[in-house]
Amino acid sequence: SLQEIENPLRHLFYGYHFPKALGDNHAIEMGSLKTIQDRLKLQVYAYQTIETENAQRFTRVDKTQLFEIENTELVIEIEIANQIKSRVRLNDIEIFRRRILPYRLSSHEAKLNVQVVPTQAINKGKVATLWDNINVQPALREEVFKALQLIDAKIQEVVLVGGEKESTPILIYKNGEKKIPLTSLGDGMTHLFHIILALVNAKEGFLLIDEFENGLHYTVQPKVWELIFKLAKALYVQVFATTHSKDCVEGFHTVWESQENEGTLHRLDNDPDEGVSVIPYECELVAYALEHSGEIR
């Protein structure tokens, strides 16, 4: 049924579930609760392209005809003050008929390349898909190895064994001295592997990381941020990361202050009356707040 179609943004952040269905009365709204002029609304609709002899029209599909019309695709309508300001195309609706979330698509299947590292880690099937995408690209695989070496310099490479559904990353150490499952080194190593694997798969797209600091020791975080800044610039990836950790902010700032134009930092505040507000921070102000134990998170 229509209700069973997954909204492509529904699982963007762990623990927050956006509406399942498409169209009217199933929107995500942000901004002021008092005035519609200061409110942003996102709604997902199915669209189709209709061609005639003289023109081409891109129009909404009536939800009662959703499964009857071919060549449809999902579109996010962005409204401000009840006026549509932009439309963002997502994926072919057929993909969602198979109940596959957008972050489970390989980059060649999706028009919008978005990779997600959720709080509770990427599932094994997705990891296998991401690994397959870079398996014939030695330079990208090497970046994954370099990331793992930030935690253990003796690691030489990683291989996946066990098939798609039960794929297990195995770490191979230099000189072949040992081979161990990646998970045996703790959640931090797995989290780092997922972040960099998703990043090298997000070429010319977006990477969303929820709770960046999960399992990562504070001494490693500046090095991870340095690698992310480098790869994001080289691969044309825009990275969005959330955190509640001061250590994470400090690690980010350590790298950010030497290349201010390559990053930004914002704080999200939730007011019962006004809703969520976004507070931008300049690099210099972050440095002052960190030095004087100011609250940023």
C-alpha positions as CSV (number, residue, x, y, z in Angstrom):
1,S,0.0,0.0,0.0
2,L,1.0,3.7,-0.3
3,Q,1.4,3.8,3.5
4,E,4.2,1.2,3.3
5,I,6.4,3.3,1.0
6,E,9.3,4.6,3.0
7,N,9.8,8.3,3.1
8,P,13.4,8.8,1.8
9,L,14.3,11.0,4.8
10,R,12.5,8.9,7.4
11,H,15.6,7.3,9.0
12,L,18.0,10.2,8.5
13,F,18.8,10.4,12.3
14,Y,18.6,7.5,14.7
15,G,15.5,7.7,17.0
16,Y,13.7,10.3,14.9
17,H,11.1,9.0,12.5
18,F,9.6,11.2,9.8
19,P,6.2,10.5,8.2
20,K,5.9,7.3,6.1
21,A,3.5,8.4,3.5
22,L,3.9,10.7,0.5
23,G,2.1,14.0,-0.1
24,D,-0.4,16.2,1.7
25,N,-0.5,16.0,5.5
26,H,2.8,14.2,5.7
27,A,5.3,17.0,5.9
28,I,8.4,17.9,7.9
29,E,8.2,21.4,9.2
30,M,10.9,23.5,10.8
31,G,10.9,27.0,12.2
32,S,8.5,29.3,14.0
33,L,5.3,27.8,15.4
34,K,3.7,31.3,15.4
35,T,4.3,32.7,11.9
36,I,4.2,30.8,8.7
37,Q,6.5,33.3,7.1
38,D,9.4,31.9,9.1
39,R,8.6,28.2,8.5
40,L,10.3,25.7,6.2
41,K,8.3,22.7,5.0
42,L,9.5,19.6,3.2
43,Q,7.0,17.2,1.5
44,V,7.7,14.2,-0.7
45,Y,5.6,13.6,-3.9
46,A,5.8,11.3,-6.9
47,Y,6.4,13.2,-10.2
48,Q,6.4,12.2,-13.8
49,T,7.7,13.9,-17.0
50,I,5.1,14.4,-19.7
51,E,6.3,15.2,-23.2
52,T,4.3,16.7,-26.0
53,E,5.2,18.0,-29.4
54,N,5.8,21.5,-28.2
55,A,6.8,21.1,-24.5
56,Q,7.9,19.0,-21.6
57,R,6.1,19.1,-18.3
58,F,7.3,17.8,-14.9
59,T,4.1,17.3,-12.8
60,R,2.9,15.6,-9.7
61,V,1.4,12.1,-9.8
62,D,-1.9,11.6,-8.1
63,K,-1.2,9.2,-5.2
64,T,-4.1,7.0,-6.3
65,Q,-2.3,6.4,-9.6
66,L,1.1,5.9,-8.0
67,F,1.6,2.2,-9.0
68,E,-0.1,2.6,-12.4
69,I,2.2,5.1,-14.0
70,E,5.7,4.2,-15.3
71,N,8.8,6.4,-15.2
72,T,8.0,8.2,-12.0
73,E,10.4,9.5,-9.4
74,L,10.3,11.0,-5.9
75,V,10.8,14.7,-5.4
76,I,11.1,16.7,-2.2
77,E,9.2,20.0,-2.5
78,I,10.7,22.8,-0.4
79,E,8.2,25.4,0.8
80,I,8.8,28.7,2.6
81,A,5.8,30.7,3.7
82,N,3.5,28.3,1.8
83,Q,5.3,28.9,-1.5
84,I,7.3,26.2,-3.3
85,K,10.8,27.5,-3.6
86,S,12.6,24.5,-4.9
87,R,12.2,20.8,-5.9
88,V,14.9,18.2,-5.2
89,R,14.8,15.0,-7.3
90,L,15.5,11.8,-5.5
91,N,15.3,8.3,-6.9
92,D,13.2,6.3,-9.3
93,I,10.1,5.2,-7.4
94,E,10.7,1.6,-8.4
95,I,13.5,1.5,-5.9
96,F,11.1,2.4,-3.1
97,R,8.6,-0.2,-4.2
98,R,11.2,-2.7,-3.3
99,R,11.4,-1.1,0.2
100,I,15.1,-0.2,-0.1
101,L,16.1,3.0,1.7
102,P,18.2,5.6,-0.3
103,Y,21.3,5.1,1.8
104,R,21.3,1.4,0.8
105,L,21.8,2.3,-2.9
106,S,25.1,2.2,-4.6
107,S,26.1,5.5,-6.2
108,H,25.4,4.4,-9.7
109,E,21.8,3.7,-8.8
110,A,20.9,7.0,-7.2
111,K,20.6,10.5,-8.8
112,L,21.5,12.0,-5.5
113,N,24.6,10.4,-3.9
114,V,23.9,10.4,-0.1
115,Q,25.8,8.1,2.2
116,V,24.7,7.8,5.9
117,V,26.6,6.6,9.0
118,P,23.9,6.1,11.6
119,T,24.4,5.9,15.4
120,Q,24.0,2.1,15.4
121,A,26.4,1.4,12.6
122,I,25.9,0.4,9.0
123,N,24.4,-3.0,8.4
124,K,26.6,-5.8,6.9
125,G,24.8,-5.9,3.6
126,K,25.4,-2.2,3.1
127,V,29.0,-2.5,4.1
128,A,29.5,-5.3,1.5
129,T,27.9,-3.1,-1.2
130,L,30.1,-0.1,-0.3
131,W,33.2,-2.3,-0.3
132,D,32.3,-3.8,-3.7
133,N,32.1,-0.2,-5.1
134,I,35.7,0.5,-4.3
135,N,37.2,-3.0,-4.7
136,V,38.6,-2.1,-8.1
137,Q,39.8,1.3,-7.0
138,P,43.1,0.8,-5.2
139,A,43.5,4.5,-4.3
140,L,40.2,4.6,-2.5
141,R,40.9,1.3,-0.7
142,E,44.2,2.7,0.4
143,E,42.5,5.6,2.1
144,V,40.4,3.2,4.1
145,F,43.6,1.4,5.2
146,K,45.2,4.7,6.2
147,A,42.2,5.5,8.4
148,L,42.4,2.3,10.3
149,Q,46.2,2.8,10.7
150,L,45.3,5.9,12.8
151,I,44.3,3.5,15.5
152,D,46.7,0.7,14.8
153,A,49.7,1.4,12.7
154,K,50.5,-2.3,12.1
155,I,47.4,-2.8,10.0
156,Q,48.2,-3.5,6.4
157,E,44.8,-4.0,4.8
158,V,41.3,-5.2,5.3
159,V,39.3,-7.9,3.4
160,L,35.7,-8.9,3.6
161,V,34.7,-12.5,3.9
162,G,31.5,-14.5,4.4
163,G,29.3,-13.2,1.6
164,E,27.0,-10.2,1.3
165,K,24.6,-10.9,4.1
166,E,27.2,-12.0,6.7
167,S,30.2,-10.2,5.4
168,T,32.9,-9.8,8.1
169,P,35.8,-7.3,7.8
170,I,39.1,-9.0,8.6
171,L,42.2,-7.0,9.4
172,I,45.5,-8.2,8.0
173,Y,48.6,-7.1,9.8
174,K,52.0,-6.3,8.2
175,N,54.2,-9.2,7.6
176,G,51.1,-11.5,7.9
177,E,51.7,-11.8,11.6
178,K,48.0,-12.0,12.4
179,K,44.5,-11.8,10.9
180,I,41.7,-10.7,13.2
181,P,38.0,-9.6,12.8
182,L,37.8,-5.8,12.8
183,T,35.0,-5.9,15.5
184,S,37.5,-7.4,17.9
185,L,39.2,-4.0,18.2
186,G,36.1,-2.3,19.5
187,D,33.3,0.0,18.4
188,G,35.6,2.8,17.6
189,M,37.5,0.9,15.0
190,T,34.2,-0.2,13.4
191,H,32.8,3.3,13.5
192,L,36.0,4.7,11.8
193,F,35.9,2.0,9.1
194,H,32.2,2.9,8.4
195,I,32.9,6.6,8.2
196,I,35.8,6.4,5.8
197,L,34.1,3.6,3.7
198,A,31.0,5.8,3.4
199,L,33.0,8.9,2.6
200,V,35.0,7.4,-0.3
201,N,31.6,6.1,-1.7
202,A,30.1,9.6,-1.5
203,K,32.0,11.1,-4.4
204,E,30.4,14.3,-5.6
205,G,27.6,13.9,-3.0
206,F,26.9,14.0,0.7
207,L,27.9,12.2,3.8
208,L,25.8,12.3,6.9
209,I,27.4,11.1,10.2
210,D,25.3,10.9,13.4
211,E,27.2,11.0,16.7
212,F,30.6,11.3,15.1
213,E,32.5,10.6,18.3
214,N,31.0,7.2,19.0
215,G,33.8,4.9,20.2
216,L,36.6,7.1,19.0
217,H,39.2,8.1,21.6
218,Y,39.6,11.8,21.9
219,T,43.3,11.7,20.9
220,V,42.4,10.1,17.5
221,Q,39.6,12.5,16.6
222,P,41.8,15.3,15.3
223,K,43.5,12.9,13.0
224,V,40.2,11.5,11.7
225,W,38.9,15.1,11.1
226,E,42.1,15.8,9.2
227,L,41.6,12.8,6.9
228,I,37.9,13.7,6.4
229,F,38.8,17.3,5.4
230,K,41.3,16.0,2.9
231,L,39.1,13.4,1.3
232,A,36.0,15.5,1.3
233,K,37.9,18.2,-0.7
234,A,39.5,15.7,-3.1
235,L,36.2,13.8,-3.8
236,Y,33.9,16.8,-3.7
237,V,31.9,15.6,-0.8
238,Q,29.9,17.7,1.6
239,V,30.0,16.2,5.1
240,F,27.4,16.8,7.8
241,A,28.2,15.5,11.3
242,T,26.4,15.7,14.6
243,T,27.9,15.5,18.1
244,H,27.2,16.1,21.8
245,S,30.9,15.8,22.6
246,K,33.2,18.6,23.5
247,D,36.2,16.4,22.6
248,C,34.7,16.1,19.1
249,V,34.3,19.8,18.7
250,E,37.9,20.3,19.9
251,G,39.1,17.8,17.4
252,F,37.2,19.4,14.6
253,H,38.4,22.9,15.6
254,T,42.0,21.8,15.6
255,V,41.8,21.0,11.9
256,W,39.2,23.7,11.0
257,E,41.4,26.7,12.3
258,S,44.0,26.0,9.6
259,Q,41.4,25.9,6.8
260,E,38.4,28.0,7.9
261,N,36.9,28.2,4.4
262,E,36.5,24.4,4.3
263,G,34.1,24.0,7.3
264,T,31.4,25.5,9.4
265,L,30.1,24.8,12.9
266,H,26.5,25.3,14.0
267,R,24.6,24.7,17.3
268,L,21.0,23.6,17.2
269,D,18.7,24.9,20.0
270,N,15.2,23.6,20.5
271,D,12.7,26.2,22.0
272,P,9.2,25.0,22.9
273,D,7.6,28.1,21.4
274,E,9.9,29.0,18.5
275,G,11.1,25.5,17.5
276,V,14.6,24.7,16.4
277,S,17.0,27.6,15.9
278,V,20.4,27.3,14.2
279,I,23.3,29.3,15.7
280,P,26.5,29.6,13.6
281,Y,29.9,29.9,15.2
282,E,33.0,31.6,13.8
283,C,36.2,29.7,14.3
284,E,37.7,32.4,16.6
285,L,34.6,32.3,18.8
286,V,34.8,28.5,19.1
287,A,38.5,28.8,20.1
288,Y,37.5,31.3,22.9
289,A,34.6,29.1,24.1
290,L,36.8,26.0,24.3
291,E,39.5,27.8,26.1
292,H,37.1,29.3,28.7
293,S,34.9,26.2,29.1
294,G,32.1,27.8,27.2
295,E,29.1,25.7,26.1
296,I,29.0,24.9,22.4
297,R,27.5,21.4,22.0
